[in-house]
Each structure stands twice: as structure tokens, then as C-alpha cells.
Amino acid sequence: MSSCPARIRPAQATDAAAIVALLQPYVPAGIVLPRSEDEVRAASGDFLVAEADGRAVGAVALRDYGGYLVEIRSLVVHPDQAGKGLGSALVTAAVDLARERGARRVFALTLRPQLFERLGFLLVERDLFPQKVWNDCSTCPKRERCDEVAVAMDLGPSTRWRPRPSDSERDPGRG
Ligand SMILES: CC(C)(COP(=O)(O)OP(=O)(O)OC[C@H]1O[C@@H](n2cnc3c(N)ncnc32)[C@H](O)[C@@H]1OP(=O)(O)O)[C@@H](O)C(=O)NCCC(=O)NCCS
């Protein structure tokens, strides 16, 4: 167990192996999507790491979809650090980073909506985010029985929106 509180910092390319190791136990059950070490290394600028006693004990990533829309993904905390608020702190830091980068809306697909709701996210229709569906869900083994919930938070001062179906940006080509 760690004796020092964890700190959250930008990831370095050298964190890639540790990040993959944190995610890996949750990949087979479809709790997080698989990320290869090369992929994480290349995208290390989009990751934050929680570090305690010199080791990575948590991670989270941003994915920029353009148009001011950013996804929070690859959220993980090592089991021996769970329940201490680190997951929430990582999400908060990811939201702050997304805001700094100009995002107006952040979203996540998650099995832990309460964690996000406590931080100000709202439950929304998953079809609000067709880019995510095309990029990840189309190859996900759980796509026909997806149990994830979409949550989103509006960060922009002038783009307040309500999560109702009529706001959907659904691709008309999808059923
Ligand atoms: C989900 C996950 C990231 C949460 O990390 P965490 O550090 O335990 O998160 P937190 O401590 O902020 O919150 C977890 C729970 O502990 C509770 N908690 C928060 N702070 C606490 C504290 N100081 N003391 C005790 N419990 C606390 C919260 O109520 C929360 O309960 P919930 O189950 O209703 O969400 C972690 O469990 C994990 O890596 N799971 C596997 C991968 C995964 O599910 N990723 C998310 C995909 S979206």
C-alpha cells in the first residue's frame, strides 16, 4: 500500500507499459477497451497518470472528436488504491484538461455512471455520440449487448443543452 497520497500528472511515453498493465485486467470482461502499448505511447499526450510512491496507480485518457467534443476514456485505478477518490480525481483532472484544450462538452460511456454523476455529469442518450459508436463500438465484442451508459457534461458558457432525444445527432444511416 502507498504511504504518500497519489498525485495526478500528465503521462509520459515511458508510462505506456504501466498504463497498459493497469487496463489489461479489465479488457477480457469488456470493462475497458484494449489499448496497445504502441497506441498508448503515441497518445501519451492525451493521458493523465495517478502516481503514488513512484508507480502509476491510475490513468485516464481524453479523445478529441473535434467540434469541441471530448471523450473521457480508459479510466482505471489499481485495485489496491480503489475507493479513495482517485477515480473521481482522475475524471476531474481529465475534465479540467479538456476544458483547457477548449472542449465545450465531455462525455463517457461507462459502467459506473454514479461516479460521473457525482462530478456533475448527466445521463444522456448514447446515440448523441455517433462518432464513438463508429470508432469503437463497431468493433466491440459487446456491441449487441452493450451495458454501458452515456454520461456527459457541458463545459461551454453559451452552449447549454438538455439531454433529450430531439438533440440527437444520430447518423441517419444507422438504424
Ligand atoms: C471505476 C474506478 C476507476 C473507480 O476508481 P476509484 O478510485 O475506486 O474511484 P472513487 O474512489 O473516486 O469512487 C469509487 C467509489 O468509492 C467511493 N469513494 C469515493 N471516495 C471514497 C473515500 N474517500 N472512501 C471510501 N469510499 C470512497 C465512491 O462512493 C465510489 O462509489 P461508487 O461505486 O458509487 O462509484 C476503478 O474501480 C476501476 O479502475 N475499475 C475498473 C475499470 C473501470 O471500471 N473503469 C471505468 C470504466 S468507465
PDBQT file of the ligand as one rigid body, heavy atoms in Angstrom, charges set to zero:
ROOT
HETATM    1  C1  LIG A 201     -14.059   2.674 -11.676  1.00  0.00    +0.000 C 
HETATM    2  C2  LIG A 201     -12.753   3.002 -10.970  1.00  0.00    +0.000 C 
HETATM    3  C3  LIG A 201     -11.882   3.813 -11.916  1.00  0.00    +0.000 C 
HETATM    4  C4  LIG A 201     -13.084   3.811  -9.728  1.00  0.00    +0.000 C 
HETATM    5  O1  LIG A 201     -11.856   4.189  -9.113  1.00  0.00    +0.000 OA
HETATM    6  P1  LIG A 201     -11.850   4.628  -7.571  1.00  0.00    +0.000 P 
HETATM    7  O2  LIG A 201     -10.542   5.245  -7.294  1.00  0.00    +0.000 OA
HETATM    8  O3  LIG A 201     -12.254   3.481  -6.732  1.00  0.00    +0.000 OA
HETATM    9  O4  LIG A 201     -12.984   5.741  -7.607  1.00  0.00    +0.000 OA
HETATM   10  P2  LIG A 201     -13.510   6.611  -6.388  1.00  0.00    +0.000 P 
HETATM   11  O5  LIG A 201     -12.802   6.235  -5.144  1.00  0.00    +0.000 OA
HETATM   12  O6  LIG A 201     -13.451   8.013  -6.810  1.00  0.00    +0.000 OA
HETATM   13  O7  LIG A 201     -15.003   6.177  -6.299  1.00  0.00    +0.000 OA
HETATM   14  C5  LIG A 201     -15.303   4.788  -6.203  1.00  0.00    +0.000 C 
HETATM   15  C6  LIG A 201     -16.284   4.545  -5.132  1.00  0.00    +0.000 C 
HETATM   16  O8  LIG A 201     -15.656   4.743  -3.884  1.00  0.00    +0.000 OA
HETATM   17  C7  LIG A 201     -16.425   5.628  -3.126  1.00  0.00    +0.000 C 
HETATM   18  N1  LIG A 201     -15.495   6.555  -2.543  1.00  0.00    +0.000 N 
HETATM   19  C8  LIG A 201     -15.020   7.686  -3.059  1.00  0.00    +0.000 A 
HETATM   20  N2  LIG A 201     -14.197   8.278  -2.204  1.00  0.00    +0.000 NA
HETATM   21  C9  LIG A 201     -14.130   7.471  -1.124  1.00  0.00    +0.000 A 
HETATM   22  C10 LIG A 201     -13.436   7.502   0.096  1.00  0.00    +0.000 A 
HETATM   23  N3  LIG A 201     -12.627   8.541   0.414  1.00  0.00    +0.000 N 
HETATM   24  N4  LIG A 201     -13.569   6.476   0.954  1.00  0.00    +0.000 NA
HETATM   25  C11 LIG A 201     -14.370   5.440   0.640  1.00  0.00    +0.000 A 
HETATM   26  N5  LIG A 201     -15.072   5.339  -0.484  1.00  0.00    +0.000 NA
HETATM   27  C12 LIG A 201     -14.956   6.356  -1.360  1.00  0.00    +0.000 A 
HETATM   28  C13 LIG A 201     -17.336   6.326  -4.016  1.00  0.00    +0.000 C 
HETATM   29  O9  LIG A 201     -18.579   6.490  -3.371  1.00  0.00    +0.000 OA
HETATM   30  C14 LIG A 201     -17.455   5.416  -5.211  1.00  0.00    +0.000 C 
HETATM   31  O10 LIG A 201     -18.604   4.645  -5.152  1.00  0.00    +0.000 OA
HETATM   32  P3  LIG A 201     -19.410   4.184  -6.492  1.00  0.00    +0.000 P 
HETATM   33  O11 LIG A 201     -19.194   2.738  -6.584  1.00  0.00    +0.000 OA
HETATM   34  O12 LIG A 201     -20.827   4.530  -6.223  1.00  0.00    +0.000 OA
HETATM   35  O13 LIG A 201     -18.835   4.912  -7.683  1.00  0.00    +0.000 OA
HETATM   36  C15 LIG A 201     -11.989   1.724 -10.541  1.00  0.00    +0.000 C 
HETATM   37  O14 LIG A 201     -12.827   0.953  -9.707  1.00  0.00    +0.000 OA
HETATM   38  C16 LIG A 201     -11.545   0.873 -11.706  1.00  0.00    +0.000 C 
HETATM   39  O15 LIG A 201     -10.449   1.047 -12.230  1.00  0.00    +0.000 OA
HETATM   40  N6  LIG A 201     -12.389  -0.096 -12.131  1.00  0.00    +0.000 N 
HETATM   41  C17 LIG A 201     -12.039  -0.973 -13.219  1.00  0.00    +0.000 C 
HETATM   42  C18 LIG A 201     -12.034  -0.251 -14.553  1.00  0.00    +0.000 C 
HETATM   43  C19 LIG A 201     -13.304   0.534 -14.765  1.00  0.00    +0.000 C 
HETATM   44  O16 LIG A 201     -14.388   0.151 -14.390  1.00  0.00    +0.000 OA
HETATM   45  N7  LIG A 201     -13.123   1.691 -15.404  1.00  0.00    +0.000 N 
HETATM   46  C20 LIG A 201     -14.214   2.619 -15.632  1.00  0.00    +0.000 C 
HETATM   47  C21 LIG A 201     -14.727   2.416 -16.992  1.00  0.00    +0.000 C 
HETATM   48  S1  LIG A 201     -15.714   3.857 -17.372  1.00  0.00    +0.000 SA
ENDROOT
TORSDOF 0
